[in-house]
Amino acid sequence: MAPQIPTITLNDNTSIPQLGFGVFQIPPEDTERVVSTALEAGYRHFDTAAIYGNEEGVGKALAASGIPRDELYITTKLWNDRHGDAETACSESLERLGLDRLDLYLIHWPCPAQNRYVEAWQQLVELRDKGLTPSIGVANFLPEHIDRLEMTSRVTPVLNQIELHPAFQPWKDIDAARVHGIKVEAWAPLGQGRNDVLEQPEVVDTAETHGVTPAQVVIRWHLQNGVILIPRSSRRERIRENIDVFGFELSEDEMSAITALDEGEAGRVGTHPLDMEP
C-alpha cells in the first residue's frame, strides 16, 4: 500500500504533498521509466523544469499511469531566457507534459543582473488568473528579491524552492520566506552526492538506531522541519526507500545533531543565486 504523504497548505489555500519526486539530471530517455517507477511507489508530486529537457518523459509516464489528474501535483519552471515570454514558455511546457494546466509554476532563478524577474512575476500572475496554474512561486530567490516582489505585486509567491540539506542550511533565507507566509521547498535535499552528508556519524548512527538508511534519516529531518522536498533517484530501490519515511520519527537530540552539520557557504553544492547567468 502506498504511504499517506502529508500535505502542506500554501498561502493561496491550495495544498501540496510535502514529499515529492524531482527529475533534475535524469536523462530524457530514462525519464518515463523512472517516473513510472516513482508513481508505482506512491509518489504523486513531481517536479521538473523546461531546462531539464525531460518534461515530455514526465508527461508520458503520467498519461500511461491512468492515475486521475486531480490526484497528481505537477510543478515545472520558467527558464532564465524566458522572463519576457512566460505565457508562451508555459504553453510549451504544458504541451510537452501533455497537460492543460499545472499545479505550480515557478520562476527558476531571479537572475538579478538581467533585472527581469519582476516582469516575469507579473506574467505568472496573469497565467494564474487565466487558469493555467492555480499556484505560482519562485526558486532560488534571496530575501531582497522576494521583498521586491512584495513591493511591486498584489500576489505573494506560495513557495521558494532553494538549495537546502544538512551541509547547507540558509536559515536567514528560510526565515525571511516564512515571515512572508512563503513555504520552503528543498532541492538537493540529500546534497546531490557532492558532499559526505550521508556518511556523517550523526546521520549514520541515527539510521542504525531506527533501522533505516542515511537518506531516509535526512528526508525525515526535512519533513520534521516542515520543509517540502523533492529527492530524486533513478534506482528502483532508492525510489521506494525515499518514500518509506513515515514509520519512524527523529528525536529532538537527533534533529539537533543533524542541524549542527551546517557548513554555511562551504556546504553549498549549487550555484549562488547572484552568480546565475541568464
N, C-alpha and C positions, 0 to 999 in steps of 0.2 A: 504494500500500500504506500502511495506517495505521501511524504510528510506534509503536514499542515504548516505552510510557511506564514509567519505573521505578516501583517500589513502595517504600513505607516500612513497616517493621514497627512496630506500635503496642505499647504495654505490656501489652495483653491477648492478644498473639501473633496478631492479625489483621493484614492488610496493606491499605494504602490507596494508590491511584495518586497519585503525587506531584503531578501536574499534572491539575487538574480544570477544570470549567466552572461559573461562577456565573451565576445568573439574577436577581440583585438589580436592581431597577428595569426589568426587561424587562416590558412591558405584558402582562397575561394573554392578550389577543387575539393577541399575537405569539409567545408562548412556545413553542407546539407547533412552529411553523415554525423558530424559532431553535434549539431543542434538537435537532430533526431534522437541521438543518444540521451541528450540532456532532457528532452521532452519526455522520453520514456522513464527517466529517473525521477521526474516530478517537477522540474523547473517550468515556470510559466512566465517568467520575466526575462526578457532578452535585450541585451544592449549591443548595438552595432553603430556604425558611422559610415558616412559616404566615403571617407578616405580609406577605410579598411578594404574596400573592394569586394566585400562579401555579403552585401545586402541581399543579392539575388539568391545565394545559397540559404540564407536565413529564411527567406520567403518560401522557397521550395519545401524546406523542412516543415514549416508551419502549415502549408497547404496540404502536404501529404499526411500530416498527423491526424487530421479530422477533428482536432480539438476546436470547440466553438470559439469564435473570435473574442467574445466577451470574457473568456477565461484566460486570455493572453494579455501580457503587458509588453509593448514593444517601444523601445527607445532608439532613435538614431540622431545624428548630429550634423549641423551645418558647418562645412569646412571653411577655412580661413579666407579663401579667394572668392567666396560667395556671399560675403557680408552685404553686398548691394543687390543681391539676386536671390533672396531667401525663398520666395514663393516658387520660382522655377526649380531651385535646388530641392526643395521639399517634395515637389511633384515628381521629380526624377527619382528620389529615394522611395516614394510610395510605389511608383511603377516597378522598380526593381524588387521591392518587397512583396508586390502583389497585393497591396492593401489599399483601402480607400481612406484610411485615417491612421494616425499614430496614436500612442498613448502619451508620449512625451517627446518633445523636440528640443534639443539643446544647441546653443552656440558652443562650438567645440573649444575654441580658445579666444580670449579677448583681443590678442594682437594689438596692444595699445599703440605701437608705432604706426600702425595702419590707421588707427583712430576712426574705425567704422563700427565698433561693436554697439554703440548706442543706436545707430541707424539699423543695424541688424536686429537688435532687440525690438525696435518699433515694428519691423516687418514680422517678427514672430508673434507679436501681439495681434497683428492683423490676421495671421494664419489661424491663431486660436479663435478669433472672432468669426472666421469663416467656417469653422468646424473641422479643419484638417487635423487638429490635435487639441484635446481638452487641456493639456498641461504644457507649459514651456519653462525652460530653465537654462542654466549655464554650466559650463565646465571650465575648470582651471582659472576661475576669476579670483582675483585678490580683493581684499576689503574695499580698496579705493575704487575698483571697477564696479562693485555692487553698489557702493554709495552713489556713484554717478548715475547708475540706472534708477536708483530710488529717487533722485532729484529730477529726472527727466521723463519718467513714465508713471502712469497710473497703476501699472501691473508690476508686482514683485516676482522674481523667479521662484519656482517652487522648490528647487534644489540646486546645489552647486556640486558637481562631480569633480573631485580633486584626488591627487595622489595622497594616499593615506595607508600606512602599515606600521607595524611596531617600530621600525627603524626610522620612520619619518612621520611625525605627528604634529602638523602645523596647527596647534591649538588656537593660536590667535585668529587664524582664518576660520577655523571651525566655530569658535565663539562668536565671531563677527557675523557669520551666516545665521547662526541660531538667534541672535538678537533681532534679526530682521524676519524671523519666522521661516527661514530657509533651511530645508533639511540638507544634510551632508551625505553624499554618496561616495564611496571609496573606489577608485580604480587602483590597480596593482595592490589589492588588499593583502596579498601574500608576498609582496616585494618583487614579483616577476623573476624570482630566482637569481637576481643580481646582487643579493646580499645573503648573509647567513642567518636570517631571522629564524628559519625553521630548524636551525641547528643549535640555537642558543639553549643553554641548560634550563633556563626559566620556562621555555616552551616545551623542550623535550621531556623534562621531568613531569610537567603538568600533563602531558599527553600520556605518559606511562601511568600516572595516578588514575586517570579516567579511562584508560584502555582505548584511546583514540589516537589519531595521527597528529603530528605537529600542525599540519594545515588545518585540521578540524579545530584545534585549540585556538588558532589565530582567528579563524572565522567566528568562533564563539565569542572571542574578545570583542570583535567589531559589533556583533549583534547585541551584546550586553552593554555596549557603549551607545546604543541607539542609532548606529550608523547603518545606512543602506549599503550593500556591497555586491559586486559583480565578479566573483572569482572566475577564472577560465581554466580549462584544461582540454586537451584533445584525447586523453586516455580514459577509457570507459570506467575503470575502477576509481580513478580520481574524481571523475564527474559524479559518481554515485557517493563517494565518501564525502565530498564537499557539501552535499545537501543533507547528509545524515548527521546533523549537529544539534538536534533538538532533544536528545535523550540524556544530556548531562548539562551541568552548569558550573562555571568557574567561581571559586570563592573570591571574596574581596582581596585577600592576600595574593591569590594567583593573578587576578586582574591587575593589581598594583605592580607586581613583578614584571609583567609584560609591558605595562605602560612605561616602566623605568628603562626599557630598552631604547627609548628615543635617542637618536643621534643628531637631531636637528638637521641642518642643511647637508651635513656629511652623509646622511642616510637617504637623501633623495636619489631616485633611480631614473626619473624622467626629466624633461626639460622644464626649466623655471619659466613661469608664465610670461615674464618680461623679456625672455630670450626667444620665444617662439616667433618665427618669421611668418609673414602672410603666405 
